[in-house]
């Protein structure tokens, strides 16, 4: 990463992001009312804020300064389409509209070995065809269903039996494909943001987001609704959870019983994000470098992974790739509740600076971006689909 000017800039960004949030290794006491220890990951410490004041601002408000910066980058580079070349062999660089099935197919032997078995279900598939495909892939319930095209966890649901599958398919848009994937039912999840300059042999992990699934713990007298509303974090954003448990809100949980509030590791759906940059290792970087190298011309993106043992994951071992994204990915450690607003904005501005520089470098190598008309068509289609997907759990 240190050979070219762009490589040195990416290395500098990695150093900044690693220290921009107080991701210290002395997290101590878990907040028992909100969380169950997850796969050996560092526990959330007592006294930490349950939410940052800007964490759930409207997108137009939070991203307004970032959009101003993007416009300045467009003027500086005299191009509005350079980010589409960050990963020049992916449609639109992976910025919008990419199909997960095609991304999965691009993984080489190293990445495929980390990918849970999956099948693609098309609108024309009969139930018997789906059953046959599942059997051929060695898949059985429980499964995870997710749209082939989508973002931010939209439409992701656990499928625990045939009735769940029939219900999911009946609620899914008729014209779209979806994926059924083996469920990796463990508590450990992370977002691994990887960047590599064109021409460089090695890239680096510039951001590591540790994802926690909030829980409430029963006391034998309170209902699920009361537990959610009384939780330090969930009680401040109850809209993320109450609809999901509409039929169980009056249920009284037995004393000591923990109830997980969200299945999808998506911040917008209620997962808790923490800055994990202090726990990035060389072994981890080497493993993801090998995975990215086999994809081909993959310079910028995030791998979402699950694992049962955090220390094994830090050694670059025993993790599953749930999915990965290209230029549309975000350094999600900014959603750590301890992050300052100015640091979150700075991180995103650096992220887009890198995105434009990567695009410019690939343009000099002879790559040409997708037309703006085609990009807008794909963006409009994705937005329309996301609104029609089944609710996320």
C-alpha positions as CSV (number, residue, x, y, z in Angstrom):
1,X,0.0,0.0,0.0
2,X,2.9,2.4,0.4
3,X,4.3,2.3,-3.1
4,X,2.2,4.9,-4.9
5,X,0.9,8.3,-3.8
6,X,-2.7,6.9,-3.7
7,X,-1.4,3.9,-1.7
8,X,0.2,6.2,0.8
9,X,-3.0,8.2,1.0
10,X,-5.0,5.1,1.7
11,X,-2.6,4.0,4.4
12,X,-2.9,7.4,6.0
13,X,-6.7,7.1,6.0
14,X,-6.4,3.7,7.7
15,X,-4.3,5.2,10.5
16,X,-6.7,8.1,11.0
17,X,-9.8,5.8,11.1
18,X,-8.1,3.5,13.6
19,X,-7.8,6.4,16.1
20,X,-10.8,8.6,15.2
21,X,-13.1,7.0,17.8
22,X,-12.2,6.0,21.3
23,X,-12.1,2.3,20.4
24,X,-10.0,1.3,23.4
25,X,-9.3,-2.3,24.4
26,X,-10.5,-1.8,28.0
27,X,-14.2,-2.2,27.4
28,X,-15.2,-3.8,30.6
29,X,-18.7,-4.4,31.9
30,X,-21.5,-5.5,29.6
31,X,-24.8,-3.7,30.0
32,X,-26.8,-6.8,31.0
33,X,-30.1,-5.1,30.3
34,X,-29.4,-4.6,26.7
35,X,-27.0,-7.3,25.5
36,X,-25.8,-10.8,25.7
37,X,-22.0,-11.5,25.3
38,X,-21.3,-12.2,21.7
39,X,-18.6,-14.6,20.4
40,X,-15.9,-13.2,22.6
41,X,-16.2,-9.7,21.2
42,X,-15.2,-6.8,23.5
43,X,-18.2,-6.0,25.7
44,X,-19.8,-2.6,25.6
45,X,-18.6,-0.7,28.7
46,X,-20.7,0.8,31.4
47,X,-21.2,4.5,31.2
48,X,-21.1,4.5,27.4
49,X,-23.9,6.5,25.7
50,X,-26.7,4.3,24.4
51,X,-27.0,6.5,21.3
52,X,-25.2,9.4,19.7
53,X,-27.3,12.5,19.3
54,X,-27.1,12.3,15.5
55,X,-27.3,8.5,15.1
56,X,-30.9,8.5,13.8
57,X,-31.0,11.9,12.1
58,X,-32.9,12.0,8.8
59,X,-30.5,11.0,6.0
60,X,-30.9,14.4,4.2
61,X,-29.7,16.2,7.4
62,X,-26.8,14.0,8.3
63,X,-25.4,13.6,4.8
64,X,-25.8,17.3,3.7
65,X,-22.2,18.3,4.4
66,X,-21.0,15.1,2.7
67,X,-23.0,15.9,-0.4
68,X,-21.4,19.4,-0.5
69,X,-18.0,17.7,-0.4
70,X,-19.0,15.3,-3.2
71,X,-20.0,18.2,-5.4
72,X,-16.6,19.8,-4.8
73,X,-14.9,16.5,-5.7
74,X,-16.9,16.4,-8.9
75,X,-15.9,19.9,-9.8
76,X,-12.2,19.2,-8.9
77,X,-12.1,16.0,-11.0
78,X,-14.4,17.4,-13.7
79,X,-16.5,14.3,-13.6
80,X,-19.6,13.0,-11.8
81,X,-19.1,9.4,-12.7
82,X,-15.6,8.5,-11.4
83,X,-16.9,6.6,-8.3
84,X,-18.5,4.1,-10.8
85,X,-14.9,3.1,-11.7
86,X,-13.7,2.4,-8.2
87,X,-14.2,-1.3,-8.9
88,X,-14.1,-1.1,-12.7
89,X,-15.3,-4.7,-13.5
90,X,-18.4,-4.4,-11.3
91,X,-21.6,-2.8,-12.7
92,X,-21.5,0.8,-11.6
93,X,-18.5,-0.1,-9.4
94,X,-20.9,-1.7,-7.0
95,X,-22.4,1.7,-6.1
96,X,-26.0,0.7,-6.8
97,X,-28.1,-2.1,-8.2
98,X,-25.5,-4.9,-8.0
99,X,-26.8,-8.4,-7.8
100,X,-25.6,-10.4,-4.8
101,X,-25.7,-13.6,-6.8
102,X,-23.2,-12.2,-9.3
103,X,-21.0,-10.9,-6.6
104,X,-21.0,-14.3,-4.9
105,X,-20.1,-15.9,-8.3
106,X,-17.0,-13.7,-8.5
107,X,-15.5,-15.0,-5.3
108,X,-12.5,-17.3,-5.9
109,X,-11.6,-20.4,-3.9
110,X,-10.5,-18.5,-0.8
111,X,-13.7,-16.4,-0.6
112,X,-16.0,-19.2,-1.7
113,X,-14.7,-21.3,1.1
114,X,-16.0,-18.7,3.5
115,X,-19.4,-18.3,1.8
116,X,-22.4,-20.2,3.2
117,X,-24.2,-22.4,0.7
118,X,-26.9,-20.6,-1.2
119,X,-29.4,-20.8,-4.1
120,X,-31.1,-18.2,-6.3
121,X,-34.8,-18.3,-6.5
122,X,-36.5,-16.7,-9.6
123,X,-40.1,-15.8,-10.0
124,X,-40.6,-18.6,-12.5
125,X,-39.4,-21.3,-10.1
126,X,-42.1,-23.7,-9.0
127,X,-42.1,-24.9,-5.3
128,X,-40.8,-28.3,-6.5
129,X,-37.9,-26.5,-8.3
130,X,-37.0,-24.7,-5.1
131,X,-37.0,-27.8,-3.0
132,X,-34.9,-29.6,-5.6
133,X,-32.4,-26.8,-5.7
134,X,-32.2,-26.7,-1.9
135,X,-31.5,-30.5,-1.8
136,X,-28.9,-30.2,-4.5
137,X,-27.1,-27.5,-2.6
138,X,-27.3,-29.5,0.6
139,X,-29.4,-26.9,2.3
140,X,-32.1,-27.4,5.0
141,X,-33.9,-25.1,7.4
142,X,-33.1,-22.7,9.0
143,X,-32.2,-20.5,6.1
144,X,-31.9,-16.7,5.5
145,X,-33.8,-15.1,2.7
146,X,-32.6,-11.9,1.1
147,X,-33.3,-9.9,-2.1
148,X,-30.8,-10.4,-4.9
149,X,-30.8,-6.6,-5.2
150,X,-31.0,-4.5,-2.1
151,X,-29.2,-2.5,0.6
152,X,-29.2,-1.7,4.3
153,X,-30.7,-5.1,5.3
154,X,-33.9,-4.5,3.4
155,X,-36.0,-7.6,3.0
156,X,-33.8,-9.9,5.0
157,X,-35.6,-12.5,7.1
158,X,-34.9,-15.8,8.8
159,X,-36.7,-18.8,7.2
160,X,-37.1,-21.5,9.8
161,X,-39.7,-23.7,8.1
162,X,-41.7,-24.2,4.9
163,X,-44.5,-21.9,6.1
164,X,-42.0,-19.0,6.6
165,X,-40.7,-19.6,3.0
166,X,-44.2,-19.6,1.5
167,X,-45.0,-16.4,3.4
168,X,-41.8,-14.7,2.3
169,X,-42.3,-15.6,-1.3
170,X,-46.0,-14.4,-1.3
171,X,-44.8,-11.0,0.1
172,X,-41.9,-10.7,-2.3
173,X,-42.2,-8.7,-5.6
174,X,-43.2,-11.0,-8.4
175,X,-40.6,-9.8,-10.9
176,X,-37.5,-10.2,-8.6
177,X,-35.1,-12.9,-7.6
178,X,-34.1,-13.6,-4.0
179,X,-31.5,-15.7,-2.4
180,X,-31.8,-18.5,0.1
181,X,-28.7,-19.0,2.1
182,X,-27.6,-21.3,5.0
183,X,-28.2,-19.5,8.2
184,X,-25.0,-18.7,10.2
185,X,-26.7,-18.5,13.6
186,X,-24.0,-17.0,15.7
187,X,-23.8,-13.8,17.7
188,X,-20.5,-12.5,16.2
189,X,-20.8,-10.2,13.2
190,X,-18.5,-7.5,11.7
191,X,-18.2,-5.2,8.7
192,X,-14.7,-5.3,7.2
193,X,-14.0,-2.3,5.0
194,X,-11.2,-3.1,2.5
195,X,-9.3,-0.7,0.2
196,X,-6.5,-1.3,-2.3
197,X,-5.0,1.1,-4.8
198,X,-4.7,-0.1,-8.5
199,X,-1.3,-1.6,-9.1
200,X,-0.6,-2.3,-5.5
201,X,-0.1,-5.9,-4.4
202,X,-1.6,-5.5,-1.0
203,X,-4.5,-3.6,0.3
204,X,-5.6,-2.9,3.9
205,X,-8.6,-2.9,6.2
206,X,-9.4,0.7,6.8
207,X,-12.4,0.1,9.0
208,X,-13.7,-2.7,11.2
209,X,-17.2,-2.4,12.6
210,X,-18.2,-4.8,15.4
211,X,-22.0,-5.5,15.3
212,X,-24.0,-6.4,18.4
213,X,-27.5,-7.8,18.5
214,X,-29.5,-6.1,21.3
215,X,-31.3,-8.3,23.7
216,X,-33.7,-7.7,26.6
217,X,-33.7,-10.0,29.6
218,X,-36.9,-11.1,31.3
219,X,-37.6,-10.6,35.0
220,X,-40.8,-12.7,35.3
221,X,-43.1,-9.7,35.6
222,X,-42.5,-7.2,32.7
223,X,-44.0,-7.7,29.3
224,X,-41.8,-7.6,26.2
225,X,-43.2,-4.1,25.4
226,X,-42.2,-2.9,28.9
227,X,-38.7,-4.4,28.6
228,X,-38.1,-2.7,25.2
229,X,-39.4,0.6,26.4
230,X,-37.4,0.4,29.6
231,X,-34.1,-0.5,27.8
232,X,-31.5,2.4,27.8
233,X,-31.1,2.1,24.0
234,X,-34.2,0.3,22.6
235,X,-36.4,2.6,24.6
236,X,-35.1,5.6,22.8
237,X,-35.8,4.1,19.3
238,X,-38.7,1.8,20.0
239,X,-40.0,2.1,16.4
240,X,-37.2,-0.1,15.3
241,X,-38.4,-3.0,17.5
242,X,-42.1,-2.8,18.5
243,X,-43.6,-3.5,15.0
244,X,-41.3,-6.5,14.7
245,X,-42.8,-8.1,17.8
246,X,-46.3,-6.8,17.5
247,X,-47.9,-10.2,18.3
248,X,-45.6,-10.8,21.3
249,X,-45.6,-7.4,23.0
250,X,-47.9,-8.5,25.9
251,X,-45.8,-11.7,26.5
252,X,-44.1,-11.8,29.9
253,X,-40.6,-13.2,29.6
254,X,-39.5,-15.7,32.4
255,X,-36.8,-14.4,34.7
256,X,-33.4,-14.6,33.0
257,X,-34.7,-15.4,29.5
258,X,-33.0,-13.3,26.9
259,X,-34.9,-12.2,23.8
260,X,-32.9,-11.0,20.7
261,X,-34.5,-7.9,19.2
262,X,-33.1,-8.0,15.7
263,X,-31.9,-10.7,13.3
264,X,-30.3,-8.6,10.6
265,X,-26.9,-7.0,11.4
266,X,-28.1,-3.7,10.0
267,X,-27.8,-0.4,11.9
268,X,-31.0,1.0,10.4
269,X,-32.9,-2.1,11.6
270,X,-31.6,-1.9,15.2
271,X,-28.2,-3.6,15.5
272,X,-25.6,-1.8,17.6
273,X,-22.4,-0.8,15.9
274,X,-19.0,-0.3,17.6
275,X,-15.6,0.9,16.3
276,X,-13.4,-2.2,16.1
277,X,-10.4,-0.6,14.4
278,X,-8.2,-1.2,17.3
279,X,-8.6,-5.0,16.8
280,X,-7.5,-5.1,13.2
281,X,-4.6,-7.5,12.7
282,X,-2.1,-8.3,9.9
283,X,-3.5,-11.8,9.7
284,X,-7.0,-10.5,9.1
285,X,-5.7,-8.0,6.4
286,X,-3.8,-10.8,4.7
287,X,-6.9,-13.1,4.5
288,X,-9.1,-10.4,3.1
289,X,-6.4,-9.3,0.7
290,X,-6.4,-12.9,-0.7
291,X,-10.2,-12.9,-1.0
292,X,-10.2,-9.5,-2.7
293,X,-7.4,-10.4,-5.1
294,X,-9.4,-13.4,-6.4
295,X,-12.4,-11.2,-7.1
296,X,-10.4,-9.2,-9.6
297,X,-10.1,-5.4,-9.8
298,X,-11.8,-5.1,-6.4
299,X,-10.4,-1.9,-4.8
300,X,-13.1,-0.6,-2.5
301,X,-15.8,-2.3,-0.5
302,X,-17.0,-3.9,2.7
303,X,-17.4,-7.6,3.6
304,X,-20.1,-8.5,6.1
305,X,-19.0,-11.5,8.1
306,X,-20.2,-13.7,11.0
307,X,-18.1,-15.8,13.3
308,X,-18.4,-17.8,16.5
309,X,-15.0,-16.9,17.9
310,X,-13.7,-13.3,17.8
311,X,-10.0,-14.3,18.4
312,X,-10.2,-16.8,15.6
313,X,-11.6,-14.1,13.3
314,X,-8.7,-11.8,14.3
315,X,-6.4,-14.6,13.1
316,X,-8.2,-14.5,9.8
317,X,-9.8,-17.9,10.5
318,X,-13.3,-19.5,10.9
319,X,-15.6,-16.8,9.6
320,X,-18.4,-16.7,7.1
321,X,-18.9,-14.0,4.4
322,X,-22.6,-13.2,4.5
323,X,-22.3,-10.7,1.6
324,X,-20.1,-8.0,0.3
325,X,-20.6,-4.6,-1.4
326,X,-18.6,-2.4,-3.6
327,X,-18.5,1.4,-4.0
328,X,-21.8,1.8,-2.2
329,X,-20.3,0.5,1.0
330,X,-19.8,2.8,4.0
331,X,-17.3,2.8,6.8
332,X,-20.0,1.9,9.3
333,X,-17.8,2.3,12.4
334,X,-19.0,6.0,12.3
335,X,-22.3,4.7,13.9
336,X,-20.5,3.9,17.2
337,X,-22.4,6.0,19.8
338,X,-19.1,7.4,21.0
339,X,-18.2,8.9,17.6
340,X,-18.2,12.7,17.4
341,X,-20.3,14.2,14.6
342,X,-17.2,16.0,13.1
343,X,-15.3,12.7,13.1
344,X,-18.2,10.9,11.3
345,X,-18.3,13.6,8.6
346,X,-14.5,13.6,8.3
347,X,-14.5,9.8,7.8
348,X,-17.1,10.0,5.1
349,X,-15.4,12.8,3.3
350,X,-12.1,10.8,3.3
351,X,-14.0,7.8,2.1
352,X,-15.4,9.7,-0.9
353,X,-12.0,11.3,-1.6
354,X,-10.6,7.8,-1.9
355,X,-13.5,6.7,-4.1
356,X,-12.9,9.5,-6.5
357,X,-9.1,9.0,-6.5
358,X,-9.6,5.3,-7.2
359,X,-12.0,6.1,-10.1
360,X,-9.5,8.6,-11.5
361,X,-6.7,6.0,-11.3
362,X,-8.8,3.4,-13.1
363,X,-9.9,5.9,-15.8
364,X,-6.2,6.5,-16.5
365,X,-5.9,2.8,-17.0
366,X,-8.4,2.9,-19.8
367,X,-11.7,1.9,-18.0
368,X,-14.8,3.8,-18.9
369,X,-17.8,4.3,-16.5
370,X,-21.4,3.4,-17.1
371,X,-23.6,6.0,-18.7
372,X,-25.4,8.4,-16.4
373,X,-28.7,7.3,-17.9
374,X,-28.0,3.6,-17.1
375,X,-26.8,4.5,-13.6
376,X,-30.0,6.5,-12.9
377,X,-32.1,3.7,-14.3
378,X,-30.5,1.2,-11.9
379,X,-30.7,3.5,-9.0
380,X,-34.4,4.2,-9.6
381,X,-35.1,0.5,-9.9
382,X,-33.3,-0.4,-6.6
383,X,-35.2,2.3,-4.7
384,X,-38.5,1.1,-6.1
385,X,-37.7,-2.5,-5.2
386,X,-36.6,-1.8,-1.6
387,X,-39.9,-0.1,-0.9
388,X,-41.7,-3.3,-2.0
389,X,-39.7,-5.9,-0.1
390,X,-41.0,-7.8,2.9
391,X,-40.3,-6.2,6.3
392,X,-36.9,-7.0,7.8
393,X,-36.5,-9.0,11.0
